[in-house]
Each structure stands twice: as structure tokens, then as C-alpha cells.
Amino acid sequence: MLKLIQIEFLKLRRQKLLYFLLPCSFVMPFFSFLYFHYLGETNVNPMMFYKWSAFGFTQFMILPFVLGMLCVIFMHEETRYDMFRQLWIVPVNKMGLFFSKFFVTLLYSMSFMLLNAAASVLFGVLPGYFPFSWADTLFLVERCLEIAVLIGISMLPVLALSALQKGYLFPACMILLYLFAGFFMTSVCPYFHPISCTSILIARNGIIPGLTLPSELLPAFLGILVWCLGSIAFASLALRKKKVGGEHMKTLLWAELQKLRRSNILFVTIFAVFFVAILVFSGGVVMVSEEQYALNRTGWYLSTAQVWATLFVLPAMLALFGSYLICREDQDDTMKSLLLIPVSKRKLTAVKLFVTFVFSIFTYFLLFLLTFSAEVILHTSEVSFQMFFHFLSMYLLEGIGVFLAVSPIIALVPYWKKSYWLAMVLAELYSFACFFMSMSPVLKTFYPISAIFGVSGYYETSPEGRFCSLLILLLCGGVSLLFLQRTKGLH
């Protein structure tokens, strides 16, 4: 077992993405510093600052996303080159290999949260928001280590799912749905998701201000235990199943569509859109307020679903989809054969971008059909053709806008040589930062993700502001084309 753990650490030295993921621990401490600086507060309760920097989005979104990516990378490196076949011949204990990867993930999680704790103290003490206190610092370190261990254990389902799939698209997309579900279920039914169970344990005794959760700890422990045992059993079954053993644009487009038929990404996208729609609806009925917005307010569901999908799920999925399409031939080593035909790499890239563009519009159109159907069922007498076309144009414009906003990230992938994970991480941070950028009227206009909502008409803005937002999105599209034009070997 120790030998397997040592080998996993040696593999980590070749993963440059992991060195990029560690600085993500500074994201929320830095945004917490900006938030309190924006409010102009000088005497801040340390627990309130730590709630923003360590006990909030870091626990619910950033750390699970980083560990989920780590789990997928661990398993994908083995399945990509069919290494399991050679490992079973050695032989290597299958569950020992699984637990060695989990142990490394757990240590990485602890390193991540210790960095987050150090950054939280620095960003809170140095600007003078609160004085340094050993008691508060030790409390922060203690809870950060608890978060690291519990969230690391909560990632066992993702690690087990990655062991089943040879590809990475399905488990990578499931990461977003998994943490998105944990975020919503914390207020609805927290005992049914390990991430929400973790929040109950961290917020015990009501010591974290503004975080009111059920006080029963035993059901939370049992919830995490059930998920862990189920994940271990699932991983055992999954590992047991791995046995030893001169073109036209129309033609290129047809070929890309045929490739998609063999991929799980379409099924995963449809499932993700349904999942987001269901979670937002349940939130509007159960956890928003006693008024039950989704049932009593016409148009609330249509307006809210697009925002949450854009901030948490769809940009990252689109970046993963587009970057995978562009570098798929290089990954499968089929580009040499295509160039012998010959196939124009520039035309091939243009077709892939077009497919990504259509894919973005398709996801938002599907989300619109689901949300509008729910509105028709709930508020039949209040739905009109004017409302239908208003929200339809809003959703379609957001589909176009999201493609333009993430296109520079997709275009950078050829420079990074198959770093699809980095594209997905950047897109997730990129869309998540919109929370804070939208606080400023100027940044809300010029930040690409928030500019999407201005162009689509989600929030009111002046004609000049909408024109500026449109220019920003077009600039993103132009920058992506410039990157692709300068990519070596594209011509």
C-alpha cells in the first residue's frame, strides 16, 4: 500500500495542472478582502471573514471542484493508455490502487485548505480588518482540516465513477452536477448529500455566524458513511470489470457529428440541463422563502434558471466540450492520417468551433423548453406569446454570448497541449467570478460573463452599456480567432 502511494506521488510530479490548482485556495480569501474593502468596513468579526474566505464557497464549490478534477485525472491517466491491463498482470491489488489514489487526494485536500487558512489570516490581519488572535487562528486551522478530510471523503463517489469510465467527459461533467446538487440540497434536505452533511458538521454549535443548519450530527455522519460505503462497493465492481487484454466543409461537419454519436457528452449535457432545471425549481418551492417563488411568481423560474446555469454549469461544460473537439485528433494521434488525405486543419478547426457554437445554443434552448413548459403548467392563464418570445430571445442570446465569452479559453487549449482540465477549471473560475464583478456597475458592463446578461436583457441597462457589453463579447470572439490563427501547425 505504501509503495502504491509513493508511486502516485511520483505521478503527481508530471501533472503541471495540479500546481495551478493549489493557488485556487487564495481565490475566496482575496475576494473576501475585496468584499469588505468594497463595503468600507474596518472592524470585522473574524468569524464573519472566515465564513466568506473558508466556510462558504471554498467548501461548497472550489475545493470539491478541485478535488473532483484531481480524481478524474488520476483515473484518466490509467485508462487513457490502458495501464490497468498491465497493472493487473503484475498483479496490483485493485482496491489498494483505488485507496492509494484516494489517500493522495486526501493529502492534497489538506494542503489546499492549509493554504486557504494561511491566506485567510493574511488577507484579514494585514489590511487591519481584525487583530491577530491565536484562538481564532487555531479554530480556523482546525475547521479547515475538518473540511479537507470531510470533503476529501465526499469525493469518493467521483473517484469511483471515474474508475468506471475510460473517457473523462462524463465524470468531469458529473463533478459540476455533484457539487451543484450539494450546494442546493444544503437548505432543502442536507442529510442526503455528503457535501451538505459536511456543512452541518462544520457549522456545529452555531459558531459560524449566518450559517443556520440542523443540529443533529449523527444523521450527517451516517449520510457520509452510506455514500462512502456505496462508492467503495461501486469502485470494486467497476475495477473488477476491467479485464486483462481533399475534403469539403459539409463532409467535415458530418464527420464531427458522427464522432459525437460515440461520445457521452450529449447525454451528459441533456442530463445536466434537466438536473439544473429540477434543482432550481425545487429551490424556488422549498428553500427560497415561504412565498414559494416558483409557484406564485410568473417568470421567476425562467429568469432564475438561466442565471444559475450560466454561473455554475454551462460555461465550464462548453469549454470542456470545445477544447476536447479541437484537440481530439492530437489526443487520438489521428491528425497525421488526416493530413495525408489531405485535410485542411484550418477548416477542421472552423467546423469544430461551429459545432461548439451550435452546441451552446442547443443547451440553452433545451433549458428554455424545460423552464417554459413548467411555467405553462403552473401559470397557464398568465403565459402569453409576448412572454414566450421575450424569454426565447433571452435564452438564445445567452447561448451565443456564453460561446463568445469562453471562446478565448477554448482557443488557448492548442497552446497547452491537451490540457482540457485547465480549460474547464479556468471557465468555472471565470463564470464564478461574475458574482463579485457584478457588484460594480462598470465591471458588470465590461466583464464578459456579466455582459451576457446585459446583452440578453436579463437586467436593465442603458443602450450605451448594452453596446459596450456587445463589443466586449465580440472582442472575446475576435481574440479567440487570433489565437487560433497564430497556433503553430494550424495552417
C-alpha positions, 0 to 999 in steps of 0.5 A, spaced: 500 500 500 505 504 501 509 503 495 502 504 491 502 511 494 509 513 493 508 511 486 502 516 485 506 521 488 511 520 483 505 521 478 503 527 481 510 530 479 508 530 471 501 533 472 503 541 471 495 542 472 495 540 479 500 546 481 495 551 478 490 548 482 493 549 489 493 557 488 485 556 487 485 556 495 487 564 495 481 565 490 475 566 496 480 569 501 482 575 496 475 576 494 473 576 501 478 582 502 475 585 496 468 584 499 469 588 505 474 593 502 468 594 497 463 595 503 468 600 507 468 596 513 474 596 518 472 592 524 470 585 522 468 579 526 473 574 524 468 569 524 464 573 519 471 573 514 472 566 515 465 564 513 466 568 506 474 566 505 473 558 508 466 556 510 462 558 504 464 557 497 471 554 498 467 548 501 461 548 497 464 549 490 472 550 489 475 545 493 470 539 491 471 542 484 478 541 485 478 535 488 473 532 483 478 534 477 484 531 481 480 524 481 478 524 474 485 525 472 488 520 476 483 515 473 484 518 466 491 517 466 490 509 467 485 508 462 487 513 457 493 508 455 490 502 458 495 501 464 490 497 468 491 491 463 498 491 465 497 493 472 493 487 473 498 482 470 503 484 475 498 483 479 496 490 483 491 489 488 485 493 485 482 496 491 489 498 494 490 502 487 483 505 488 485 507 496 492 509 494 489 514 489 484 516 494 489 517 500 493 522 495 487 526 494 486 526 501 493 529 502 492 534 497 485 536 500 489 538 506 494 542 503 489 546 499 485 548 505 492 549 509 493 554 504 486 557 504 487 558 512 494 561 511 491 566 506 485 567 510 489 570 516 493 574 511 488 577 507 484 579 514 490 581 519 494 585 514 489 590 511 487 591 519 480 588 518 481 584 525 487 583 530 491 577 530 488 572 535 491 565 536 484 562 538 481 564 532 487 562 528 487 555 531 479 554 530 480 556 523 486 551 522 482 546 525 475 547 521 479 547 515 482 540 516 475 538 518 473 540 511 479 537 507 478 530 510 470 531 510 470 533 503 476 529 501 471 523 503 465 526 499 469 525 493 469 518 493 463 517 489 467 521 483 473 517 484 469 511 483 465 513 477 471 515 474 474 508 475 468 506 471 469 510 465 475 510 460 473 517 457 473 523 462 467 527 459 462 524 463 465 524 470 468 531 469 461 533 467 458 529 473 463 533 478 459 540 476 452 536 477 455 533 484 457 539 487 451 543 484 446 538 487 450 539 494 450 546 494 442 546 493 440 540 497 444 544 503 437 548 505 432 543 502 434 536 505 442 536 507 442 529 510 442 526 503 448 529 500 455 528 503 457 535 501 451 538 505 452 533 511 459 536 511 456 543 512 452 541 518 458 538 521 462 544 520 457 549 522 456 545 529 454 549 535 452 555 531 459 558 531 459 560 524 455 566 524 449 566 518 450 559 517 443 556 520 443 548 519 440 542 523 443 540 529 443 533 529 450 530 527 449 523 527 444 523 521 450 527 517 455 522 519 451 516 517 449 520 510 457 520 509 458 513 511 452 510 506 455 514 500 462 512 502 460 505 503 456 505 496 462 508 492 467 503 495 462 497 493 461 501 486 469 502 485 470 494 486 465 492 481 467 497 476 475 495 477 473 488 477 470 489 470 476 491 467 479 485 464 486 483 462 487 484 454 481 533 399 475 534 403 469 539 403 466 543 409 459 539 409 463 532 409 467 535 415 461 537 419 458 530 418 464 527 420 464 531 427 457 529 428 458 522 427 464 522 432 459 525 437 454 519 436 460 515 440 461 520 445 457 521 452 457 528 452 450 529 449 447 525 454 451 528 459 449 535 457 441 533 456 442 530 463 445 536 466 440 541 463 434 537 466 438 536 473 439 544 473 432 545 471 429 540 477 434 543 482 432 550 481 425 549 481 425 545 487 429 551 490 424 556 488 418 551 492 422 549 498 428 553 500 427 560 497 422 563 502 415 561 504 412 565 498 414 559 494 417 563 488 416 558 483 409 557 484 406 564 485 411 568 481 410 568 473 417 568 470 421 567 476 423 560 474 425 562 467 429 568 469 432 564 475 434 558 471 438 561 466 442 565 471 444 559 475 446 555 469 450 560 466 454 561 473 455 554 475 454 549 469 454 551 462 460 555 461 465 550 464 461 544 460 462 548 453 469 549 454 470 542 456 466 540 450 470 545 445 477 544 447 476 536 447 473 537 439 479 541 437 484 537 440 481 530 439 485 528 433 492 530 437 489 526 443 487 520 438 494 521 434 489 521 428 491 528 425 497 525 421 492 520 417 488 526 416 493 530 413 495 525 408 488 525 405 489 531 405 485 535 410 485 542 411 486 543 419 484 550 418 477 548 416 477 542 421 478 547 426 472 552 423 467 546 423 469 544 430 468 551 433 461 551 429 459 545 432 461 548 439 457 554 437 451 550 435 452 546 441 451 552 446 445 554 443 442 547 443 443 547 451 440 553 452 434 552 448 433 545 451 433 549 458 428 554 455 423 548 453 424 545 460 423 552 464 417 554 459 413 548 459 413 548 467 411 555 467 405 553 462 403 548 467 403 552 473 401 559 470 397 557 464 392 563 464 398 568 465 403 565 459 402 569 453 406 569 446 409 576 448 412 572 454 414 566 450 418 570 445 421 575 450 424 569 454 426 565 447 430 571 445 433 571 452 435 564 452 438 564 445 442 570 446 445 567 452 447 561 448 451 565 443 454 570 448 456 564 453 460 561 446 463 568 445 465 569 452 469 562 453 471 562 446 478 565 448 479 559 453 477 554 448 482 557 443 488 557 448 487 549 449 492 548 442 497 552 446 497 547 452 497 541 449 491 537 451 490 540 457 482 540 457 482 540 465 485 547 465 480 549 460 474 547 464 477 549 471 479 556 468 471 557 465 468 555 472 473 560 475 471 565 470 463 564 470 464 564 478 467 570 478 461 574 475 458 574 482 463 579 485 464 583 478 457 584 478 457 588 484 460 594 480 456 597 475 462 598 470 465 591 471 458 588 470 458 592 463 465 590 461 466 583 464 464 578 459 460 573 463 456 579 466 455 582 459 451 576 457 446 578 461 446 585 459 446 583 452 440 578 453 436 583 457 436 579 463 437 586 467 436 593 465 441 597 462 442 603 458 443 602 450 450 605 451 452 599 456 448 594 452 453 596 446 459 596 450 457 589 453 456 587 445 463 589 443 466 586 449 463 579 447 465 580 440 472 582 442 472 575 446 470 572 439 475 576 435 481 574 440 479 567 440 480 567 432 487 570 433 489 565 437 487 560 433 490 563 427 497 564 430 497 556 433 503 553 430 501 547 425 494 550 424 495 552 417 
